[in-house]
């Protein structure tokens, strides 16, 4: 019985998808257009190309083309760590004594330790292809910066990372991984940029913020010849690249004739969730199949479950385009004690629109429960999961336990986006029993949401 | 052309070896017997069973049985992360512009981050099977402790790790991984054991040593009912379990009709090297094939290239059995500035005997060169390698460059034993350009070697 479906379903290299899937093409009601922050009008490819590579700007605004060819150079890079395994969690099933079948798509088997690499190599490739010298970006926890550093090293492209100063100092290991791959990592706010100098002057000794780092990275991109800015989540282009996760998952399930009942993903900016669910949501949009799709977000930063669906800035610094999305307000700062990542105030406009159309449900979970699930998973399945990914684990375990009550043999599929090797400070808090939960009050949320930009 | 052999050769789960291979069975001249430290006579299974599990004591002393069945419970655990990929390093080949074909067997795709898990689960299984409550061990850098913690968590076995105090304090992340898996991690010297209390009294404020940690772990094992001591390298039982690496490598090569010309492995205590080369050395011993087998050791701890072949204690504390091996003397302490692991004074008695019979050659490399190779590898192949593993990378690159000179299309196979996520302090030194090499003088070596025990 156990032997019928292997522990790990690996696609052959020639079964790896040759195209990314753009779920927007199958949406009758499209996500609202993103707006130029200066004019509050829908942004054009030309305007967007001042910040992003031209090909990426095109991908960002294309909501009709269903498939994009994955260039051979990117496929070649993918083959170093893809296809990633779809793993049957036999040991977890046995531990839970559930009749449910649990599968997880594991994206952590690469040095960046997460799914971020899928889009990093794509964005770096288009930059290289456009003849650029390099790219700039920001990083908070460091997963995106690591992925981008690896992609740039591979393509021999300059990589400038503005790393939130407190992370730069408190997460020296992530910083050193990036440096090993040849990236230039600058603590933000820095004295390299006008905005950085201004913030340093206004708030001497500040330890920085993601919003500030984005503003510095964007300024660095537009003020240097041959550079563009790249971003690791939220954008529709990123979801497009991340669709490789869902496409491979679906191909692996189909190979063994498995029909998923539930698809579960953690949700921060939406890049992993959007990529994982895209082909399944596409089937639902085309009326071909039905799935319970569940987005799991932290109770400390509940954009889907407690946010509003409105136009908002994508960044705290308000230099990036505005998007219509579920948001807590770009001024919302999640509690610093939240260790589980996913600390983004908004949500991918694609995921937001799918959610608004009722194609997926959302739930929020508290971080101590998330770490309990992470530890259980690590003990029986071996992999030490990233706190972000563990939000999905928590929901998958909850659903599997429901199946135990009802006796249902559901096929539960979740996305295991990455590993937790660089998150041991959070695990230590958990191990020491001093991890705390934080749930914003209605008052907290009201304040941030009341400051949303006025867009008609 | 590139498509003929995939980037990653994965065996099917049903192609995973069902037996470990004991290379000693094919050796006409066997490794010298290990000796009881009290009597200096060959130790018996009964004597050894006071410290080790009985089944493991039997495996340790059995030099005639060629194959040992891998119990289904261990195979089930293996399936969570095995078969591990044999990867064709296409990108490295292209970077080096070499006609050589480079393959590496990657053992880092599990949370312990190294090959250590292959033996940890076996040792934990036999302990569980004997009805024991738990096991004790020591750990320096923490890879072995992590692997054992994972194995014990899976089998619900108590795991007590004595971690060298300076590592406990300077490597808190490794410590926290072990704690997350439920292990009890104690900084050594501790006040739990007689030997620990004695050392603490003699050397107040000492930051410990591996020798002291071994002594504490052994004392903890023999003084608690239902506990035994386990060790992650050097022992013949460990090489037996690690033969899975070589067996899978050979099966993957055979699957594609590839005949290896060179097999390269890093060498510390010899567990990875011995496991990787076992089936190939077996072929050589049986006169069926020939290979260039190369052991790569750090210039700072050159047991094969500059040691003597003699009986020595396996541990600095002199509580473990004596083995005949290439050794620098159990009193030899490699420079603390050496970041690359592999800091063991001796070498597996099996590897030592094979080396003495001329079945393999050895070379030593300096750590700055090792890190240069590691960085190059990371940039083109994506994986951030462990410093230990990078010794093999360095030699593989050197050999591939020789092929570039000669035009030979050699098939070079090396073992990539693990990842470097927890070694970023060393990478930082390298990135900052402050890493130093250390090569012991002849005088240094003479002193330690002169103190070898007298065994007739």
Interface residues (C-beta under 8 A of the other chain):
Chain A: X3 X6 X7 X8 X10 X12 X13 X14 X79 X80 X81 X91 X109 X110 X111 X113 X150 X153 X154 X172 X173 X176 X177 X179 X180 X181 X182 X375 X378 X379 X380 X381 X382 X383 X384 X419 X421 X422 X424 X427 X428 X430 X431
Chain B: X3 X6 X7 X8 X10 X12 X13 X14 X77 X79 X80 X81 X91 X109 X110 X111 X113 X150 X153 X154 X172 X173 X176 X177 X179 X180 X181 X182 X375 X378 X379 X380 X381 X382 X383 X384 X419 X421 X422 X424 X425 X427 X428 X430 X431
